[in-house]
Amino acid sequence: MTHSNDPRGASRRDFFKISASAAAVAPVVASTALHAQPEQKPDPFAPVEVDLVVNGQRRRMALDARTTLLDALRRHAGLTGAKKGCDHGQCGACTVHVGGKRTLSCLTLAVMVREPVTTIEGLAATDGALHPMQQAFIDHDAFQCGYCTPGQIMSAVACVKEGHAGSADEIREYMSGNLCRCAAYPHIVTAIQQAKTQMEG
């Protein structure tokens, strides 16, 4: 047996003290581990609060973070003017203005939008009159089925405001992102030329 004055190790009394201490601590550690709350990880599918200003009105929505601006407008705000065409940003049917700039809403996440949004419903009529671009599209039969028309008009308004409506060729170039399966392109160009004069005059 090792004595207490033996430099090579602890005595029996020291051994029993250490063992008793370990036995007392073990249930506490086990109990703490048993009742420890697991780390709460954020739910990637939990709705997030989105605050949009659309056509001059503030709209608060709880959306999946992956919701596009197009779906937020159509499904949550009830504004169905912007159309879901290709859903890949290739047809222009979903075009809206964000901060005054034409934007493909099918490629834009709603949670990323910080500037005011204008849709076809928000083109203000003055004293009951249509926006000059809307009226020009009617005057020149610049649509047939009408599905692409909201996106065409929103792009056309931006085309004029951006200063890219100086000639028919320039209009064609800067409207090339908006497709019309009915091939009303010549009428669309003429309508934009008419509206340009009114918008700038």
GROMACS elastic network, one bead per residue, 0.5 to 0.9 nm:
[ bonds ]
;  ai    aj funct       b0    kb
    1    11     6  0.80524   500
    1    12     6  0.79453   500
    2     5     6  0.83087   500
    2     6     6  0.62702   500
    2     8     6  0.79957   500
    2     9     6  0.68977   500
    2    10     6  0.69811   500
    2    11     6  0.56406   500
    2    12     6  0.72991   500
    3     6     6  0.51544   500
    3     7     6  0.87033   500
    3     9     6  0.82414   500
    3    10     6  0.74608   500
    3    11     6  0.53261   500
    3    12     6  0.77798   500
    4     7     6  0.79856   500
    4     9     6  0.79648   500
    4    10     6  0.62510   500
    4    12     6  0.80126   500
    4    13     6  0.83307   500
    4    14     6  0.83460   500
    5     8     6  0.88097   500
    5     9     6  0.87557   500
    5    10     6  0.85125   500
    5    11     6  0.81052   500
    6     9     6  0.62877   500
    6    10     6  0.75126   500
    6    11     6  0.79433   500
    7    10     6  0.79254   500
   10    13     6  0.80014   500
   10    14     6  0.58197   500
   10    15     6  0.65720   500
   11    14     6  0.51745   500
   11    15     6  0.62790   500
   11    16     6  0.87942   500
   12    16     6  0.62492   500
   12    17     6  0.86305   500
   13    16     6  0.52658   500
   13    17     6  0.62710   500
   13    18     6  0.87760   500
   14    17     6  0.50598   500
   14    18     6  0.62367   500
   14    19     6  0.85964   500
   15    18     6  0.52711   500
   15    19     6  0.61826   500
   15    20     6  0.86231   500
   16    19     6  0.50109   500
   16    20     6  0.59997   500
   16    21     6  0.85294   500
   17    20     6  0.52081   500
   17    21     6  0.62242   500
   17    22     6  0.87031   500
   18    21     6  0.51781   500
   18    22     6  0.62494   500
   18    23     6  0.86537   500
   19    22     6  0.51870   500
   19    23     6  0.61807   500
   19    24     6  0.87084   500
   20    23     6  0.50943   500
   20    24     6  0.62738   500
   20    25     6  0.87766   500
   21    24     6  0.51622   500
   21    25     6  0.62930   500
   21    26     6  0.87295   500
   22    25     6  0.52005   500
   22    26     6  0.61015   500
   23    26     6  0.54407   500
   23    27     6  0.74469   500
   24    27     6  0.65461   500
   24    28     6  0.74411   500
   25    28     6  0.53655   500
   25    29     6  0.63553   500
   25    30     6  0.87512   500
   26    29     6  0.52164   500
   26    30     6  0.61354   500
   26    31     6  0.85424   500
   27    31     6  0.59044   500
   27    32     6  0.84648   500
   28    31     6  0.50827   500
   28    32     6  0.61112   500
   28    33     6  0.85832   500
   29    32     6  0.51402   500
   29    33     6  0.61787   500
   29    34     6  0.85478   500
   30    33     6  0.51513   500
   30    34     6  0.60795   500
   30    35     6  0.87280   500
   31    34     6  0.50184   500
   31    35     6  0.62606   500
   31    36     6  0.84615   500
   32    35     6  0.53435   500
   32    36     6  0.58587   500
   33    36     6  0.51872   500
   33    37     6  0.86793   500
   34    37     6  0.85601   500
   37    40     6  0.83059   500
   40    43     6  0.89183   500
   41    44     6  0.89683   500
   42    45     6  0.87742   500
   42    46     6  0.81012   500
   43    46     6  0.53478   500
   43    47     6  0.89729   500
   44    47     6  0.84747   500
   44    64     6  0.85188   500
   44    65     6  0.79688   500
   45    48     6  0.89006   500
   45    64     6  0.62126   500
   45    65     6  0.74183   500
   45    66     6  0.87212   500
   46    63     6  0.82602   500
   46    64     6  0.65132   500
   46    65     6  0.79951   500
   47    62     6  0.53577   500
   47    65     6  0.66939   500
   48    61     6  0.80673   500
   48    62     6  0.53032   500
   48    63     6  0.53667   500
   48    64     6  0.62220   500
   48    65     6  0.62119   500
   48   111     6  0.81744   500
   49    60     6  0.69379   500
   49    61     6  0.58002   500
   49    63     6  0.64834   500
   49    64     6  0.89245   500
   49    65     6  0.89350   500
   49   111     6  0.82278   500
   50    59     6  0.81234   500
   50    60     6  0.56912   500
   50    61     6  0.51737   500
   50    62     6  0.61068   500
   50    63     6  0.67562   500
   50    65     6  0.89034   500
   50   110     6  0.72380   500
   50   111     6  0.58407   500
   50   112     6  0.89967   500
   50   113     6  0.88502   500
   51    58     6  0.69991   500
   51    59     6  0.58490   500
   51    61     6  0.65162   500
   51    62     6  0.89002   500
   51   110     6  0.89657   500
   51   111     6  0.81320   500
   51   113     6  0.86858   500
   51   114     6  0.83822   500
   52    57     6  0.81395   500
   52    58     6  0.57103   500
   52    59     6  0.51877   500
   52    60     6  0.63548   500
   52    61     6  0.81040   500
   52   110     6  0.81367   500
   52   111     6  0.87658   500
   52   113     6  0.72714   500
   52   114     6  0.73155   500
   52   115     6  0.79236   500
   52   116     6  0.70591   500
   52   117     6  0.75473   500
   53    56     6  0.58857   500
   53    57     6  0.52983   500
   53    59     6  0.60089   500
   53    60     6  0.86831   500
   53   114     6  0.85158   500
   53   115     6  0.73929   500
   53   117     6  0.60513   500
   53   118     6  0.85555   500
   54    57     6  0.52660   500
   54    58     6  0.62956   500
   54    59     6  0.69770   500
   54    73     6  0.86037   500
   54    77     6  0.89510   500
   54   116     6  0.60171   500
   54   118     6  0.58251   500
   54   119     6  0.75179   500
   54   122     6  0.80077   500
   55    58     6  0.84319   500
   55   116     6  0.74509   500
   55   117     6  0.61592   500
   55   119     6  0.67040   500
   55   121     6  0.75533   500
   55   123     6  0.81124   500
   56   116     6  0.74065   500
   56   117     6  0.80225   500
   56   118     6  0.79411   500
   56   122     6  0.80282   500
   59    77     6  0.76848   500
   61    72     6  0.82653   500
   61    76     6  0.73594   500
   61    77     6  0.84134   500
   63    66     6  0.79698   500
   63    67     6  0.64787   500
   63    72     6  0.78120   500
   63    76     6  0.86454   500
   63   110     6  0.84125   500
   63   111     6  0.83376   500
   64    67     6  0.54931   500
   64   111     6  0.89767   500
   65    68     6  0.85098   500
   65   109     6  0.76540   500
   65   110     6  0.77450   500
   65   111     6  0.64147   500
   66   109     6  0.64546   500
   66   110     6  0.79430   500
   66   111     6  0.81188   500
   67    70     6  0.81518   500
   67    71     6  0.63616   500
   67    72     6  0.65495   500
   67   108     6  0.86524   500
   67   109     6  0.59109   500
   67   110     6  0.61120   500
   67   111     6  0.78198   500
   68    71     6  0.53237   500
   68    72     6  0.62150   500
   68    73     6  0.86437   500
   68   105     6  0.67186   500
   68   106     6  0.57864   500
   68   107     6  0.66226   500
   68   108     6  0.54770   500
   68   110     6  0.51963   500
   68   111     6  0.82173   500
   69    73     6  0.61049   500
   69    74     6  0.85719   500
   69   104     6  0.87504   500
   69   105     6  0.50808   500
   69   106     6  0.63953   500
   69   107     6  0.77619   500
   69   108     6  0.55837   500
   69   109     6  0.54077   500
   69   111     6  0.81054   500
   69   112     6  0.88951   500
   69   113     6  0.79951   500
   70    73     6  0.52351   500
   70    74     6  0.61383   500
   70    75     6  0.82945   500
   70    80     6  0.89254   500
   70    82     6  0.70504   500
   70    83     6  0.79359   500
   70    84     6  0.74518   500
   70    94     6  0.67767   500
   70    95     6  0.88884   500
   70    96     6  0.88680   500
   70   104     6  0.82921   500
   70   106     6  0.51081   500
   70   107     6  0.81826   500
   70   108     6  0.77031   500
   70   109     6  0.84717   500
   70   110     6  0.80129   500
   71    74     6  0.50667   500
   71    75     6  0.53867   500
   71    76     6  0.71181   500
   71    77     6  0.87630   500
   71    84     6  0.85525   500
   71   105     6  0.83309   500
   71   106     6  0.75649   500
   71   110     6  0.85206   500
   72    75     6  0.56273   500
   72    77     6  0.62697   500
   72    78     6  0.84765   500
   72    79     6  0.88067   500
   72   109     6  0.89891   500
   72   110     6  0.66858   500
   73    76     6  0.58276   500
   73    78     6  0.62212   500
   73    79     6  0.53055   500
   73    80     6  0.69915   500
   73    81     6  0.88589   500
   73    82     6  0.79496   500
   73   105     6  0.89351   500
   73   110     6  0.89748   500
   73   119     6  0.88345   500
   74    77     6  0.59270   500
   74    78     6  0.50306   500
   74    81     6  0.78023   500
   74    82     6  0.74275   500
   74    83     6  0.83473   500
   75    78     6  0.57119   500
   75    79     6  0.76948   500
   75    80     6  0.79464   500
   76    79     6  0.81311   500
   77    80     6  0.85005   500
   79    82     6  0.73708   500
   79   119     6  0.80071   500
   79   120     6  0.89291   500
   79   121     6  0.74209   500
   80    83     6  0.67257   500
   80   121     6  0.87348   500
   81    94     6  0.84085   500
   81   119     6  0.70608   500
   81   120     6  0.58925   500
   81   121     6  0.65334   500
   81   150     6  0.62308   500
   81   151     6  0.84395   500
   82    93     6  0.65383   500
   82    95     6  0.65395   500
   82    96     6  0.70414   500
   82   105     6  0.82383   500
   82   119     6  0.68640   500
   82   120     6  0.69834   500
   82   121     6  0.89018   500
   82   148     6  0.87211   500
   82   150     6  0.61993   500
   82   151     6  0.64904   500
   83    92     6  0.87523   500
   83    93     6  0.52398   500
   83    95     6  0.81494   500
   83   147     6  0.71264   500
   83   148     6  0.72194   500
   83   150     6  0.75540   500
   83   151     6  0.74472   500
   84    87     6  0.59988   500
   84    93     6  0.64991   500
   84    94     6  0.58614   500
   84   106     6  0.73648   500
   85    88     6  0.82289   500
   85    89     6  0.85955   500
   85    90     6  0.85727   500
   85    91     6  0.65211   500
   85    92     6  0.77263   500
   85    93     6  0.57235   500
   85    94     6  0.70351   500
   85   106     6  0.89594   500
   85   147     6  0.85708   500
   85   148     6  0.81122   500
   86    89     6  0.67542   500
   86    90     6  0.64541   500
   86    91     6  0.61008   500
   86    92     6  0.84512   500
   86    93     6  0.81132   500
   86   106     6  0.87994   500
   87    90     6  0.76969   500
   87    91     6  0.82743   500
   87    94     6  0.83006   500
   87   106     6  0.56412   500
   87   107     6  0.76379   500
   88    91     6  0.78515   500
   88   106     6  0.69012   500
   88   107     6  0.69460   500
   89    92     6  0.63799   500
   89    93     6  0.85978   500
   89    94     6  0.80640   500
   89   104     6  0.61118   500
   89   105     6  0.81801   500
   89   106     6  0.63706   500
   89   107     6  0.61703   500
   89   177     6  0.87668   500
   90    93     6  0.86635   500
   90   104     6  0.89331   500
   90   177     6  0.68118   500
   90   178     6  0.77968   500
   90   179     6  0.81472   500
   91    94     6  0.79491   500
   91   148     6  0.83267   500
   91   151     6  0.89465   500
   91   177     6  0.63478   500
   91   178     6  0.52969   500
   91   179     6  0.51211   500
   91   180     6  0.81557   500
   92    95     6  0.54299   500
   92   103     6  0.88986   500
   92   104     6  0.66017   500
   92   148     6  0.75771   500
   92   151     6  0.58297   500
   92   152     6  0.73064   500
   92   155     6  0.81889   500
   92   177     6  0.58625   500
   92   179     6  0.65296   500
   93   104     6  0.82551   500
   93   147     6  0.74818   500
   93   149     6  0.74319   500
   93   150     6  0.68843   500
   93   152     6  0.70123   500
   93   178     6  0.67627   500
   93   179     6  0.76723   500
   93   180     6  0.89738   500
   94   103     6  0.82112   500
   94   104     6  0.57835   500
   94   105     6  0.56129   500
   94   106     6  0.63208   500
   94   148     6  0.82945   500
   94   150     6  0.78913   500
   94   151     6  0.56337   500
   95   102     6  0.62819   500
   95   103     6  0.54896   500
   95   105     6  0.60303   500
   95   106     6  0.83165   500
   95   119     6  0.80371   500
   95   120     6  0.89374   500
   95   150     6  0.76651   500
   95   152     6  0.76829   500
   95   153     6  0.88387   500
   95   154     6  0.63107   500
   95   155     6  0.66828   500
   95   178     6  0.85899   500
   96   100     6  0.88940   500
   96   101     6  0.80184   500
   96   102     6  0.56231   500
   96   103     6  0.53759   500
   96   104     6  0.65876   500
   96   105     6  0.64730   500
   96   117     6  0.71219   500
   96   118     6  0.60253   500
   96   119     6  0.51079   500
   96   120     6  0.72445   500
   96   150     6  0.86666   500
   96   151     6  0.69740   500
   96   154     6  0.60736   500
   96   155     6  0.77529   500
   97   100     6  0.51279   500
   97   103     6  0.55804   500
   97   104     6  0.85404   500
   97   105     6  0.88156   500
   97   116     6  0.81090   500
   97   117     6  0.56194   500
   97   118     6  0.50142   500
   97   119     6  0.65374   500
   97   154     6  0.71506   500
   97   155     6  0.84151   500
   97   158     6  0.79822   500
   98   101     6  0.52972   500
   98   102     6  0.64118   500
   98   103     6  0.61598   500
   98   113     6  0.77868   500
   98   114     6  0.85422   500
   98   115     6  0.59808   500
   98   116     6  0.57468   500
   98   118     6  0.64889   500
   98   119     6  0.89473   500
   99   102     6  0.84316   500
   99   114     6  0.84436   500
   99   116     6  0.53078   500
   99   117     6  0.64178   500
   99   118     6  0.81490   500
  100   103     6  0.89998   500
  100   115     6  0.86819   500
  100   116     6  0.78779   500
  100   117     6  0.77662   500
  100   118     6  0.76548   500
  100   158     6  0.76520   500
  101   158     6  0.66850   500
  101   162     6  0.87116   500
  102   154     6  0.71649   500
  102   155     6  0.61778   500
  102   157     6  0.89408   500
  102   158     6  0.62185   500
  102   159     6  0.87137   500
  103   106     6  0.88190   500
  103   107     6  0.84790   500
  103   108     6  0.78211   500
  103   155     6  0.87503   500
  104   107     6  0.57498   500
  104   108     6  0.66295   500
  105   108     6  0.50330   500
  105   109     6  0.78087   500
  105   110     6  0.85125   500
  106   109     6  0.79560   500
  108   111     6  0.86801   500
  108   112     6  0.73847   500
  108   113     6  0.78175   500
  109   112     6  0.54955   500
  109   113     6  0.70920   500
  110   113     6  0.55016   500
  110   114     6  0.89291   500
  111   114     6  0.81393   500
  113   116     6  0.80714   500
  113   117     6  0.83850   500
  114   117     6  0.89261   500
  117   122     6  0.88764   500
  118   121     6  0.77247   500
  118   122     6  0.55571   500
  118   123     6  0.73760   500
  118   154     6  0.88773   500
  119   122     6  0.51930   500
  119   123     6  0.70497   500
  119   150     6  0.83754   500
  119   151     6  0.89754   500
  119   154     6  0.75257   500
  120   123     6  0.56412   500
  120   150     6  0.58008   500
  120   151     6  0.77769   500
  120   153     6  0.76287   500
  120   154     6  0.65071   500
  121   124     6  0.79185   500
  121   150     6  0.89237   500
  122   125     6  0.87154   500
  123   130     6  0.81632   500
  123   131     6  0.63289   500
  123   134     6  0.87823   500
  123   154     6  0.86916   500
  124   129     6  0.87408   500
  124   130     6  0.74012   500
  124   131     6  0.64016   500
  125   128     6  0.55150   500
  125   129     6  0.50812   500
  125   131     6  0.55517   500
  125   132     6  0.89873   500
  126   129     6  0.51932   500
  126   130     6  0.69632   500
  126   131     6  0.76002   500
  127   130     6  0.87301   500
  129   132     6  0.83867   500
  129   135     6  0.84090   500
  130   133     6  0.79610   500
  130   134     6  0.60375   500
  130   135     6  0.58348   500
  131   134     6  0.52444   500
  131   135     6  0.62884   500
  131   136     6  0.86155   500
  131   195     6  0.88192   500
  131   199     6  0.89434   500
  132   135     6  0.51095   500
  132   136     6  0.60065   500
  132   137     6  0.86557   500
  132   194     6  0.83246   500
  132   195     6  0.52877   500
  132   196     6  0.82622   500
  132   198     6  0.65132   500
  132   199     6  0.67283   500
  133   136     6  0.50081   500
  133   137     6  0.62421   500
  133   138     6  0.87349   500
  133   153     6  0.65400   500
  133   154     6  0.87801   500
  133   156     6  0.74392   500
  133   157     6  0.66906   500
  133   191     6  0.71033   500
  133   192     6  0.66993   500
  133   194     6  0.80548   500
  133   195     6  0.50706   500
  133   196     6  0.79806   500
  133   198     6  0.87423   500
  133   199     6  0.82537   500
  134   137     6  0.52736   500
  134   138     6  0.65397   500
  134   139     6  0.87738   500
  134   153     6  0.67818   500
  134   191     6  0.88263   500
  134   195     6  0.84427   500
  135   138     6  0.51375   500
  135   139     6  0.61008   500
  135   140     6  0.86915   500
  135   191     6  0.85102   500
  135   195     6  0.80361   500
  136   140     6  0.61013   500
  136   141     6  0.83179   500
  136   142     6  0.80054   500
  136   188     6  0.87305   500
  136   190     6  0.83139   500
  136   192     6  0.70899   500
  136   193     6  0.87427   500
  136   194     6  0.63776   500
  136   195     6  0.58708   500
  137   140     6  0.54242   500
  137   141     6  0.58356   500
  137   143     6  0.71220   500
  137   149     6  0.86200   500
  137   153     6  0.79445   500
  137   187     6  0.77804   500
  137   188     6  0.67781   500
  137   190     6  0.86601   500
  137   191     6  0.53625   500
  137   192     6  0.78787   500
  137   195     6  0.87200   500
  138   141     6  0.52262   500
  138   142     6  0.65671   500
  138   143     6  0.79921   500
  138   191     6  0.83352   500
  139   142     6  0.78486   500
  139   191     6  0.75045   500
  140   143     6  0.85383   500
  140   187     6  0.57715   500
  140   188     6  0.76035   500
  140   190     6  0.70844   500
  140   191     6  0.58801   500
  141   144     6  0.73967   500
  141   184     6  0.80618   500
  141   187     6  0.63803   500
  141   188     6  0.80687   500
  141   191     6  0.84020   500
  142   146     6  0.88995   500
  142   149     6  0.81922   500
  142   184     6  0.57054   500
  142   185     6  0.73511   500
  142   186     6  0.78832   500
  142   189     6  0.82992   500
  142   190     6  0.82383   500
  142   191     6  0.67651   500
  143   146     6  0.54215   500
  143   147     6  0.84912   500
  143   148     6  0.81037   500
  143   149     6  0.64183   500
  143   180     6  0.82773   500
  143   182     6  0.75477   500
  143   183     6  0.84837   500
  143   184     6  0.58076   500
  143   185     6  0.86257   500
  143   187     6  0.78230   500
  143   188     6  0.76213   500
  144   147     6  0.83278   500
  144   149     6  0.87343   500
  144   182     6  0.62917   500
  144   183     6  0.86357   500
  144   184     6  0.71926   500
  145   148     6  0.79802   500
  145   149     6  0.84441   500
  145   181     6  0.88251   500
  145   182     6  0.70782   500
  146   150     6  0.78430   500
  146   182     6  0.89306   500
  147   150     6  0.73750   500
  147   151     6  0.85881   500
  147   180     6  0.85315   500
  148   151     6  0.56320   500
  148   152     6  0.61033   500
  148   153     6  0.87565   500
  148   178     6  0.77908   500
  148   179     6  0.72653   500
  148   180     6  0.62454   500
  148   181     6  0.83745   500
  149   153     6  0.60085   500
  149   154     6  0.85305   500
  149   180     6  0.82885   500
  150   153     6  0.52315   500
  150   154     6  0.62125   500
  150   155     6  0.86123   500
  151   154     6  0.51549   500
  151   155     6  0.61037   500
  151   156     6  0.83888   500
  151   178     6  0.71648   500
  152   155     6  0.52213   500
  152   156     6  0.59377   500
  152   157     6  0.86403   500
  152   175     6  0.78829   500
  152   178     6  0.61148   500
  152   179     6  0.81534   500
  152   180     6  0.84720   500
  152   188     6  0.82296   500
  153   157     6  0.61246   500
  153   158     6  0.85805   500
  153   188     6  0.89623   500
  153   192     6  0.87711   500
  154   157     6  0.53019   500
  154   158     6  0.63941   500
  154   159     6  0.85985   500
  155   158     6  0.50865   500
  155   159     6  0.59347   500
  155   160     6  0.87285   500
  155   174     6  0.86332   500
  155   175     6  0.68478   500
  155   177     6  0.87884   500
  155   178     6  0.76682   500
  156   160     6  0.63857   500
  156   161     6  0.86852   500
  156   165     6  0.87498   500
  156   171     6  0.84297   500
  156   174     6  0.87442   500
  156   175     6  0.70391   500
  156   188     6  0.86393   500
  156   189     6  0.89942   500
  156   192     6  0.63892   500
  157   160     6  0.53949   500
  157   161     6  0.63187   500
  157   162     6  0.85981   500
  157   192     6  0.80607   500
  157   195     6  0.85158   500
  157   196     6  0.84558   500
  157   199     6  0.88792   500
  158   162     6  0.58329   500
  158   163     6  0.84956   500
  158   164     6  0.87123   500
  159   162     6  0.52198   500
  159   163     6  0.64439   500
  159   164     6  0.53629   500
  159   165     6  0.62039   500
  159   171     6  0.73172   500
  159   174     6  0.66312   500
  159   175     6  0.73416   500
  159   192     6  0.86509   500
  160   163     6  0.52115   500
  160   164     6  0.58127   500
  160   165     6  0.52810   500
  160   166     6  0.84246   500
  160   171     6  0.86502   500
  160   192     6  0.77364   500
  160   193     6  0.88211   500
  160   195     6  0.84615   500
  160   196     6  0.60668   500
  160   199     6  0.80766   500
  160   200     6  0.85956   500
  161   164     6  0.76379   500
  161   165     6  0.85101   500
  161   196     6  0.87192   500
  161   199     6  0.86295   500
  161   200     6  0.87838   500
  162   165     6  0.81418   500
  163   166     6  0.70589   500
  164   167     6  0.79699   500
  164   170     6  0.60744   500
  164   171     6  0.62947   500
  164   173     6  0.87193   500
  164   174     6  0.67312   500
  165   168     6  0.72074   500
  165   169     6  0.86135   500
  165   170     6  0.59786   500
  165   171     6  0.50393   500
  165   172     6  0.88298   500
  165   174     6  0.82126   500
  165   192     6  0.75394   500
  165   193     6  0.70924   500
  165   196     6  0.72748   500
  166   169     6  0.83949   500
  166   170     6  0.63339   500
  166   171     6  0.72551   500
  166   193     6  0.84102   500
  167   170     6  0.51497   500
  167   171     6  0.62108   500
  167   172     6  0.86496   500
  167   193     6  0.81102   500
  168   171     6  0.50979   500
  168   172     6  0.62090   500
  168   173     6  0.86644   500
  168   189     6  0.63820   500
  168   190     6  0.80161   500
  168   193     6  0.78146   500
  169   172     6  0.50776   500
  169   173     6  0.62133   500
  169   174     6  0.87605   500
  169   189     6  0.89896   500
  170   173     6  0.50398   500
  170   174     6  0.62297   500
  170   175     6  0.84439   500
  171   174     6  0.52848   500
  171   175     6  0.58770   500
  171   176     6  0.83042   500
  171   189     6  0.65786   500
  171   192     6  0.78908   500
  171   193     6  0.85507   500
  172   175     6  0.51799   500
  172   176     6  0.58511   500
  172   185     6  0.83175   500
  172   189     6  0.70585   500
  173   176     6  0.53230   500
  173   177     6  0.84715   500
  174   177     6  0.72859   500
  175   178     6  0.57624   500
  175   179     6  0.84893   500
  175   189     6  0.88735   500
  176   179     6  0.70642   500
  179   182     6  0.89540   500
  179   183     6  0.82283   500
  179   185     6  0.87559   500
  180   183     6  0.52812   500
  180   184     6  0.65160   500
  180   185     6  0.71616   500
  181   184     6  0.80250   500
  182   185     6  0.85092   500
  183   186     6  0.80544   500
  184   187     6  0.55939   500
  184   188     6  0.62479   500
  184   189     6  0.89357   500
  185   189     6  0.62756   500
  185   190     6  0.87208   500
  186   189     6  0.52961   500
  186   190     6  0.64046   500
  186   191     6  0.87054   500
  187   190     6  0.50842   500
  187   191     6  0.60538   500
  187   192     6  0.86178   500
  188   191     6  0.50521   500
  188   192     6  0.62184   500
  188   193     6  0.86832   500
  189   192     6  0.51976   500
  189   193     6  0.63185   500
  189   194     6  0.87960   500
  190   193     6  0.51185   500
  190   194     6  0.63434   500
  190   195     6  0.86964   500
  191   194     6  0.51732   500
  191   195     6  0.61575   500
  191   196     6  0.85145   500
  192   195     6  0.50674   500
  192   196     6  0.59194   500
  192   197     6  0.87714   500
  193   196     6  0.51613   500
  193   197     6  0.67318   500
  194   197     6  0.55766   500
  194   198     6  0.68364   500
  194   199     6  0.88793   500
  195   198     6  0.51246   500
  195   199     6  0.59241   500
  195   200     6  0.84391   500
  196   199     6  0.50739   500
  196   200     6  0.59667   500
  196   201     6  0.81417   500
  197   200     6  0.54270   500
  197   201     6  0.57279   500
  198   201     6  0.50456   500
